[in-house]
Amino acid sequence: MRDLSKPFRLAVFAVLNGNTGGIPVYDEKRLVSATDNTFILLSTQQQSPIDENDCTWVSKLSIDIEVYNKTGSEVSKDTIDDVSNTILGLLIPTVGVSPVASGGIQFTYAYAESILSRNVSLSETESVLQKVIRFVVTGVQQS
């Protein structure tokens, strides 16, 4: 098995960056300014082998795509739901097909394995809504 984490993360970033309606996309870690009320963060990644033979490595790859929305005292999930649908429309425009690509590596069988929403209260007047999308593909690399 080869580590496909970096090419997979960069390919996901390339699809999302600049295509999410002005919502910034950050790769793993970023000092978030006070004006970034809504943003996307590429987070936890996992990879496990599916098959290996003498000419290819095949792995299941996942990345958590986190959507954050800092709100006032009134909380609505509408913003994170809309951003989530935008992300999924970009990453999986048709069933199982994804434009995620990287030189020499094929990413196929794309799907959203899970979607989780949660609310973190910062104070009586401020909350952060979070949605975590676990995006999964099969990665095939020629030896």
Buried (B, 14 or more C-beta within 10 A) or exposed (E): BBEBBEBBBBBBBBBBBEBBEEBBBBBEEEEBEEEBBBBBBBBEBEBEEEEEEEEEBBBBBBBBBBBBBBBEEEEEBEBBBBBBEBBBEBBBEEEEEBEBEBEEBBBEEBBBEEBEEEEEEEEEEEBBBBBBBBBBBBBBBEE
